[in-house]
Amino acid sequence: MLALPDDIVTPRLVLRLMEREVVDACLAGDLQRAAQLLGVGIPIELLDSPTALKYAQAQLDADPQYRPWSVRAIVSHAARTMVGHVRFHSRPDPDYLRPFAPAAVEFGYHVFPKYRRQGYATEAAGAAMDWAQAAFGIGRFIVSVSPDNTPSLALAARFGFARIGQHMDETDGIEHVFLRQVAM
């Protein structure tokens, strides 16, 4: 697979920025057009929970500088298809994170069910944090995880995240807030 300039590349994955036109095509239900624009297959499962796409669309409308932080397809080199997505919730140091960790950035990820338990979330999360640190000097990362999401709690522990609080998410209910600080 040919890498694009904004791609984040790992040994098994490409984290490909889903440009606004791709997001719009997905939300319109035109996965064929979106796949053509993205350059890889997009499973129908993406539309089962389009929250990240709707969020990206709203963030890009509100702040065009959000673009590099927006949703990225997690693409398997071997399968040449999207296996999930990863995104930062904002640009670094948003107002809502300052009570938890100034100068931090929050991210989240989703791997489609048939691709879970293959290490894709771990590889994508590590690559996204490495990119943010290398490209923008970010050393503080936040993840919010439901207390019953055992795989995501394990991922947070694997990267050395420490629980620093909790909050009530409108959609997902109570979530624990975790912080990872990287030595700069």
C-alpha positions as CSV (number, residue, x, y, z in Angstrom):
1,M,0.0,0.0,0.0
2,L,1.3,3.4,-1.0
3,A,1.7,5.7,2.1
4,L,0.2,9.2,1.9
5,P,1.9,12.3,3.4
6,D,-0.3,12.4,6.5
7,D,-0.2,8.7,7.1
8,I,1.2,7.3,10.4
9,V,2.8,4.0,9.5
10,T,3.6,1.1,11.8
11,P,4.8,-2.4,11.0
12,R,1.3,-3.8,10.5
13,L,-0.9,-0.7,10.2
14,V,-1.4,2.7,8.5
15,L,-3.3,5.3,10.4
16,R,-4.8,7.2,7.5
17,L,-6.4,10.6,8.0
18,M,-10.0,10.5,7.0
19,E,-10.3,13.8,5.2
20,R,-13.6,15.8,5.4
21,E,-14.8,14.5,2.0
22,V,-14.3,10.9,3.3
23,V,-16.2,11.6,6.5
24,D,-19.0,13.2,4.6
25,A,-19.3,10.3,2.2
26,C,-19.4,7.8,5.1
27,L,-22.1,9.7,6.9
28,A,-24.1,9.9,3.7
29,G,-23.9,6.1,3.6
30,D,-21.7,6.1,0.4
31,L,-19.0,3.7,1.6
32,Q,-18.0,3.0,-2.0
33,R,-17.1,6.6,-2.6
34,A,-15.5,6.9,0.8
35,A,-13.3,3.8,0.1
36,Q,-12.3,5.2,-3.3
37,L,-11.2,8.5,-1.6
38,L,-9.5,6.7,1.3
39,G,-7.8,4.2,-1.0
40,V,-8.8,1.2,1.1
41,G,-11.9,-0.9,1.8
42,I,-14.3,0.3,4.5
43,P,-16.5,-2.3,6.2
44,I,-20.2,-1.6,6.7
45,E,-19.5,-1.9,10.5
46,L,-18.2,1.7,10.4
47,L,-21.8,2.9,10.1
48,D,-23.0,0.8,13.1
49,S,-21.7,3.6,15.5
50,P,-20.8,6.7,13.5
51,T,-20.2,8.8,16.6
52,A,-16.5,9.5,15.8
53,L,-17.4,10.6,12.3
54,K,-20.1,12.9,13.4
55,Y,-17.7,14.3,16.1
56,A,-15.0,14.8,13.5
57,Q,-17.5,16.6,11.2
58,A,-18.5,19.0,14.0
59,Q,-15.0,19.6,15.2
60,L,-13.8,20.4,11.6
61,D,-16.7,22.8,11.2
62,A,-15.8,24.6,14.4
63,D,-12.0,24.5,14.0
64,P,-10.3,23.8,10.7
65,Q,-7.0,23.5,12.6
66,Y,-8.3,20.3,14.1
67,R,-7.6,18.5,10.9
68,P,-4.4,16.6,11.8
69,W,-6.0,15.5,15.1
70,S,-9.2,14.2,13.4
71,V,-10.4,10.6,12.9
72,R,-8.0,8.3,11.2
73,A,-8.8,4.9,9.7
74,I,-6.8,2.1,11.2
75,V,-5.8,0.2,8.1
76,S,-4.3,-3.3,8.1
77,H,-1.4,-3.6,5.5
78,A,-2.2,-7.3,5.1
79,A,-6.0,-7.0,4.7
80,R,-5.9,-3.7,2.8
81,T,-9.0,-2.7,4.7
82,M,-10.0,-0.5,7.5
83,V,-10.1,-2.4,10.8
84,G,-11.1,0.4,13.1
85,H,-10.4,4.1,13.8
86,V,-8.5,6.3,16.2
87,R,-8.9,10.0,16.9
88,F,-8.0,12.8,19.1
89,H,-11.0,14.5,20.7
90,S,-9.5,18.0,20.2
91,R,-6.3,19.9,19.6
92,P,-4.0,19.9,22.6
93,D,-4.9,21.8,25.8
94,P,-8.6,22.2,25.4
95,D,-10.5,23.9,28.3
96,Y,-12.3,20.7,29.3
97,L,-9.0,18.8,30.1
98,R,-7.4,21.6,32.1
99,P,-8.9,20.5,35.4
100,F,-7.4,17.0,34.8
101,A,-4.1,17.8,32.9
102,P,-3.1,21.1,31.3
103,A,-1.5,20.8,27.9
104,A,-2.9,17.3,27.4
105,V,-4.8,15.7,24.5
106,E,-7.5,13.1,24.8
107,F,-7.8,10.3,22.3
108,G,-10.0,7.3,21.7
109,Y,-10.1,4.3,19.4
110,H,-12.5,1.6,18.1
111,V,-11.6,-1.7,16.5
112,F,-14.3,-3.5,14.6
113,P,-15.4,-6.8,16.3
114,K,-13.9,-9.2,13.8
115,Y,-10.5,-7.6,14.1
116,R,-10.3,-7.4,17.9
117,R,-7.8,-9.4,20.0
118,Q,-5.1,-9.0,17.4
119,G,-3.2,-6.0,19.0
120,Y,-4.5,-3.4,16.6
121,A,-5.8,-1.1,19.3
122,T,-2.4,-1.2,21.1
123,E,-0.4,-0.6,18.0
124,A,-2.7,2.2,16.8
125,A,-2.8,3.9,20.3
126,G,1.0,3.7,20.6
127,A,1.5,5.1,17.1
128,A,-0.9,8.0,17.6
129,M,0.8,9.0,20.9
130,D,4.2,8.7,19.3
131,W,3.1,10.9,16.4
132,A,1.6,13.6,18.7
133,Q,4.9,13.6,20.7
134,A,7.2,13.7,17.7
135,A,5.1,16.2,15.6
136,F,3.8,18.5,18.3
137,G,5.8,17.9,21.4
138,I,2.8,16.5,23.3
139,G,3.7,14.7,26.5
140,R,0.4,14.2,28.3
141,F,-2.4,11.9,27.0
142,I,-5.8,11.3,28.4
143,V,-8.2,8.3,27.8
144,S,-11.6,8.0,29.3
145,V,-12.7,4.4,29.8
146,S,-15.9,2.8,31.1
147,P,-15.2,0.8,34.3
148,D,-16.5,-2.4,32.6
149,N,-14.4,-2.1,29.4
150,T,-11.8,-4.6,30.4
151,P,-9.8,-4.6,27.2
152,S,-9.4,-0.8,27.2
153,L,-8.5,-0.8,30.9
154,A,-5.8,-3.3,30.1
155,L,-4.5,-1.1,27.2
156,A,-4.4,1.9,29.5
157,A,-2.4,-0.1,32.1
158,R,-0.1,-1.5,29.4
159,F,0.9,2.1,28.4
160,G,1.3,3.2,32.1
161,F,-1.8,5.4,32.3
162,A,-2.8,6.3,35.9
163,R,-6.4,7.0,36.9
164,I,-6.8,10.6,37.9
165,G,-10.6,11.0,38.0
166,Q,-13.9,10.2,36.5
167,H,-16.7,11.9,34.7
168,M,-20.2,11.2,33.4
169,D,-20.3,10.8,29.6
170,E,-23.7,11.7,28.1
171,T,-23.5,8.7,25.8
172,D,-21.5,6.1,27.7
173,G,-22.2,6.8,31.3
174,I,-19.6,6.9,34.0
175,E,-16.0,6.8,32.7
176,H,-12.7,6.7,34.5
177,V,-10.2,9.3,33.3
178,F,-6.6,8.2,32.9
179,L,-3.4,10.2,32.3
180,R,-0.1,9.2,30.7
181,Q,2.8,11.5,31.0
182,V,5.7,11.0,28.7
183,A,9.2,12.2,29.5
184,M,10.1,14.9,27.1
